[in-house]
Amino acid sequence: MSSAQNLSPDNRQILLANLFTRTASIVFASICEISVCATAYYLYPIPLYAAWGIAVVALLIARLTLIWLCRTGAARGLPTPTSAFIFASLLWSALFGFGTFLCNISGSPTLFLLGNVCAIGVIGGLAGRNAGTPRLALLQIVFILGFLSVGAAMSPGNGKLVLLFQAPFCAAGFFTVALRSNRDTVALLLARENSHRLARQDSLTGLPNRARINELLIERTGESSTPQGEAFAVLLIDLDGFKAINDSLGHAAGDQILQEAASRLRDLLPSGDHVGRLAGDEFVAISDDAGQRRDVRVLADRIVRTLARPFVLSEALVHIGASVGIALYPEHAKTGPQLLVCADRALYGVKRSGKSAFAIFDAEKHVSDESLSLLRSDLEGALKSFNGLRMEYQPIIDLHTGAVAGREALIRWAHPTRGELSPSAFIPTAERTGLVLALGEWVLLQSCMAASAWRDKAIVAVNVSPVQLREESLASTVTAILRKTRLPPTRLNLEVTETALLNDDEVTRRNITRLRALGIGLALDDFGTGFSTMSTLVRFSFDKLKIDSSFVRESVHRRESAAVVRGIVALAREIGMPTTAEGIETQEQLNFVRVCGCTHAQGYLLGKPMCNEEIEQCEAVLDARVADKAAPADF
């Protein structure tokens, strides 16, 4: 019963509304009682039975009238006579119990049986019907059983002993039914409340999420809800340097920063304003008190200064910052989505000019930012159907044999309005927002499906994001994809960067251990550009090192870069690890890495990225040439 106090007012009203929505059961119970009254008056036509019947009919009319008044008042948003209806329900229970009392003391076996059977049936109905208001149900049961028991004790018949013996057990059973029904109903409503709350609340910070923020903006910009001329501001807030902290210190530290940032923003905003978390490290504030430019500047400056204060973590003292983009209603836009777009464009302008500042949207100043500000939402749309996304595969050549040893999977995005986008244009956005998890799973599935059909049985190399490596389910996802595509684990290489391994957190190490146990190859990508290079090689057992293209490109012009390439190859040779030189674009670069001792190379000079259909066509042409050479000459 007490758990109902945890329900929202709306759901408590739903429990109470059951009293007014099931009129059929009220009419049926009254008809049952009237039939007993009529039988009693037929057998013994005395005024007492007649008055009992008249009272039952009058009370039925009164209860139906109160139900109509409650329904009408609720529909109009007016106060409802709920207390009067509950009082009438208790009065009816007392009247019903009194009628059963009359039947039991009448001395008539017919009335004794009819009255008690009708009473037990009605009590069972009450226990279920009014379980939403258990106190009312229990009081009604007590009234009816109380009169029934007293009447049974005064009954001159022989059946009273059985009835008196059974009455306590009936009462306990009906009490249990009412309480359990109430508990189950309340539990169901609480589950629905929690589901509704989680759908509109960010689980990490407790702030409204994107869906709820969109609802709030629709409410405020709707013609029926916002008076004409009432201004408000939308402030889009992005934490500066958060990704670097998240990558270096791990998700736990990142979560602490997000929670502390949410707490600071919640304390900073005036009462009545809203702050929510859109995704990743992006927050949004809706402020009624900042509808004017002067006010919004003051608020934005306070936000920047508040988030610039150091964050005290368990392991370190972290300094980040915040950039704020601002849009005003109705000056800049008339709808919620348009306001977010304007604020996003202003935010991008701040990011581009130096971060840790704020800017109010300016249509002329920020017009060039529009193409990039919508990239995040466009990517979300593309991931719903993967429309416009495709995979290409660049060959990795064995420098000793000249054969294709493997192919690196590269994702491409043909945007409907922006044209062809390279991974560097949208992968950082995907990583910031968490969209890289769905994107990475799709890339892995497409790559394994393609590789399973290659006739040369080459290895497929797939890049794995740091975000994916810190996902507990990565190993099981890879296993499921290999099983689905029937690709042998030995034909899959996962390429990771040193940055992904910098934190060396438990989940990352566990994922790598599981992947290696499957027989999947592990390549260290962009070797030499990250941090703690030597310790990375010691902690993790790699199958291959990939030399970053920046060193390869500059090796023929700068002695320093050439020395780095030679050093990496010598180190790999000492520990028995193959090396792949990336970005080979000229014959001079190819000759250099070959002389250095690189075992593999890739780049446009050796082969451009191709879609899977092109690979199949090349393999078919090669097979045809081999078949022609093997065919006997025709003399």
C-alpha positions, -999 to +999 in steps of 0.1 A: +000+000+000+028+024+009+045+018-025+017+038-041+031+069-025+061+065-049+038+070-079+035+102-098+003+122-092-009+112-127-006+075-119-022+079-085-051+095-103-052+064-126-057+042-095-084+064-082-101+067-117-109+029-116-136+038-091-154+058-118-148+038-149-163+004-140-200+014-137-212-020-149-199-038-117-216-012-095-249-017-113-245-055-112-238-055-075-268-033-068-291-055-090-279-085-070-288-067-038-321-056-052-330-092-061-324-102-025-345-073-013-373-083-037-372-120-026-373-110+011-403-087+005-420-114-015-416-139+012-422-115+041-439-083+029-429-060+058-420-023+056-384-030+067-376-050+036-394-024+014-373+005+030-342-016+024-350-019-013-358+017-017-326+028+000-305+005-023-321+020-054-317+056-041-281+050-033-274+035-067-288+066-084-267+088-061-235+068-069-241+069-106-247+107-104-215+112-085-196+091-112-210+113-139-200+144-120-165+131-114-160+122-151-173+155-163-151+175-138-120+155-147-126+161-185-129+198-178-100+200-154-124+209-125-123+196-090-141+162-087-164+150-057-141+120-051-146+122-013-184+122-017-182+091-040-160+072-015-184+081+013-213+068-008-194+036-015-188+030+022-224+038+029-235+013+002-212-014+018-228-008+052-263-010+036-253-042+018-240-057+050-271-046+069-292-064+043-272-096+048-277-092+085-315-090+080-313-122+058-294-141+085-317-132+114-349-137+093-350-175+101-356-182+065-332-208+050-339-193+016-329-158+026-300-171+047-285-189+017-293-162-009-280-133+012-247-150+021-240-163-014-247-128-028-225-112-001-195-135-008-197-129-045-199-091-041-169-092-016-148-111-042-157-085-068-148-056-045-114-071-036-105-070-073-123-039-085-112-015-058-077-029-053-064+004-066-077+021-035-070-007-010-081+011+021-116+016+006-117-021-005-107-033+030-132-011+048-160-023+024-150-059+031-150-053+069-184-037+068-201-065+048-184-093+067-189-076+100-227-074+095-227-109+080-209-124+110-231-106+136-262-117+117-249-153+115-243-153+152-279-142+159-293-166+133-317-193+146-307-217+119-281-246+121-258-232+093-244-204+114-216-224+129-202-232+095-206-196+084-189-182+116-161-207+112-155-198+076-159-160+079-123-152+093-108-173+065-129-156+039-119-122+053-082-131+052-084-145+016-102-114+003-078-091+022-049-109+005-065-106-029-071-069-025-035-062-012-018-083-038-038-069-066-029-034-054+008-044-052+008-058-087-010-028-101+013-003-084+044-023-095+031-022-131+025+016-129+060+021-113+076+001-141+058+022-167+069+054-149+105+042-149+104+033-185+089+066-194+115+084-173+144+065-188+132+073-223+135+110-215+163+111-190+201+106-194+210+076-172+245+089-164+237+125-153+200+124-145+194+153-169+168+154-196+181+137-227+177+147-264+142+134-267+130+153-236+148+185-247+131+183-281+098+179-263+105+210-242+115+230-273+083+220-291+062+230-261+079+264-259+078+272-296+043+258-302+017+285-310-007+272-284+018+271-255+041+301-259+026+336-258+035+358-287+067+377-280+079+356-250+116+351-257+140+325-245+176+313-253+190+280-263+226+275-252+246+246-267+275+237-244+305+215-255+333+205-231+367+213-246+394+187-243+370+160-230+379+134-256+416+136-248+408+131-211+384+103-219+410+086-240+439+090-216+422+084-182+393+062-193+356+061-193+353+062-155+371+095-153+351+108-183+318+098-165+329+117-134+336+148-154+302+146-171+284+141-138+302+170-122+296+192-152+259+184-151+258+192-114+275+226-119+252+235-148+221+225-127+232+247-098+241+276-121+208+279-140+180+298-124+149+280-112+125+272-140+153+269-166+163+235-180+196+219-187+199+185-206+226+163-221+223+158-259+251+133-264+287+126-254+301+158-240+274+181-253+248+198-230+220+222-238+204+248-216+170+265-221+168+298-203+137+320-200+157+346-180+182+350-208+160+360-237+178+393-242+213+395-256+228+412-225+213+386-201+224+356-223+259+369-225+261+371-187+248+336-184+271+322-211+301+338-195+292+323-161+289+288-178+323+292-194+340+303-161+322+276-140+333+248-163+368+261-165+373+254-128+394+222-122+376+189-119+389+168-089+391+132-099+402+103-078+435+101-097+442+135-110+432+172-111+418+178-146+414+212-163+390+214-193+369+242-207+336+248-224+325+265-256+289+278-259+268+285-289+237+306-284+204+309-304+175+332-294+138+326-299+121+340-319+149+362-333+170+334-348+145+306-354+109+297-348+112+260-342+131+238-318+152+220-344+161+252-361+172+267-328+195+238-322+210+242-357+217+279-351+232+272-317+253+244-332+266+267-360+275+294-334+292+267-313+313+255-342+324+291-348+337+292-313+355+259-317+371+271-349+383+304-334+399+291-302+374+274-278+366+282-242+343+311-252+308+318-263+291+333-293+256+343-302+244+331-336+251+355-365+235+345-398+263+362-418+292+352-397+282+316-392+268+308-426+299+289-437+296+267-406+263+252-416+277+223-437+297+210-407+273+218-379+247+193-392+272+165-397+263+149-364+226+147-372+233+136-408+254+108-395+227+097-371+203+096-401+227+076-423+232+050-395+195+043-394+196+027-429+234+029-437+223+047-468+253+063-486+279+044-466+301+019-484+333-001-479+365+000-500+395-022-496+431-012-503+456-040-511+485-047-487+514-060-508+541-085-497+573-069-508+591-102-511+566-119-535+546-090-549+514-108-540+484-093-522+488-104-486+458-086-473+434-056-478+426-028-454+389-020-450+382+017-455+348+033-450+334+060-473+303+082-471+286+096-501+266+124-485+236+134-505+244+171-504+281+173-493+294+147-517+322+122-509+334+124-473+366+107-460+367+089-427+386+118-411+356+140-418+331+121-398+348+094-376+358+119-349+321+130-347+311+093-345+335+087-317+324+118-297+287+108-299+291+071-294+277+064-329+310+047-337+298+015-319+270+009-344+292+022-373+321-001-363+299-032-360+285-025-395+320-020-409+332-053-394+302-072-407+306-058-442+344-065-443+341-101-431+313-108-456+334-094-484+366-112-473+348-145-471+342-143-508+377-134-519+393-161-540+429-153-529+420-158-492+437-126-483+435-112-448+411-083-441+424-055-418+397-035-400+404-004-379+390-005-344+382+027-325+393+033-288+356+036-280+350+001-294+379-014-274+364-001-242+331-017-250+326-048-229+308-066-257+334-061-284+348-097-283+314-113-284+303-090-312+334-100-333+328-137-325+292-135-336+302-118-369+328-143-377+303-171-370+277-154-392+301-148-421+320-180-417+353-162-420+382-180-402+395-158-374+431-161-388+420-141-418+409-111-397+434-084-385+422-057-361+442-025-363+444-003-332+463+029-326+486+036-296+461+062-283+436+034-280+459+015-257+473+045-238+449+041-208+455+003-206+422-001-188+409-035-177+381-037-203+406-030-232+431-056-219+403-082-215+390-075-250+425-079-266+431-111-246+398-126-259+404-115-294+439-130-294+425-162-280+402-165-310+432-164-333+425-129-346+456-109-356+464-076-340+483-048-357+496-016-341+486+012-365+504+046-370+533+033-350+556+061-337+530+089-335+515+081-301+526+079-265+547+054-246+556+035-278+580+010-262+558+002-232+529-004-256+550-031-274+559-047-240+523-048-226+506-061-258+518-088-282+512-075-317+514-094-350+524-065-371+536-029-369+523-003-394+546+027-400+526+059-402+524+075-437+538+108-424+572+092-418+571+074-451+562+105-471+590+126-455+616+098-454+630+107-489+634+144-480+643+145-443+670+125-426+651+125-393+621+108-408+643+083-427+660+075-394+627+069-377+616+044-404+649+026-402+647+024-364+612+011-364+620-016-390+652-026-371+632-029-338+605-050-355+631-072-370+647-079-336+614-090-321+604-109-352+575-087-362+565-079-398+562-042-408+538-024-432+547+010-447+516+031-453+511+058-478+534+046-506+528+071-535+561+072-554+586+047-566+613+065-546+593+058-514+588+022-523+625+017-530+634+033-497+611+011-475+622-020-495+659-012-487+650-006-451+636-041-448+599-035-446+580-067-453+548-051-466+536-019-481+504-002-491+495+030-509+481+044-542+513+034-561+506-003-553+469-002-555+440+022-549+411+013-526+384-007-545+349-018-537+342-055-534+326-057-569+358-044-584+379-069-565+357-097-578+360-085-614+399-083-610+399-118-596+377-131-625+400-115-651+431-130-634+415-164-633+406-161-670+442-153-679+455-182-659+430-205-676+441-192-711+478-199-703+470-234-690+449-243-721+468-264-748+477-246-780+454-253-809+475-266-839 
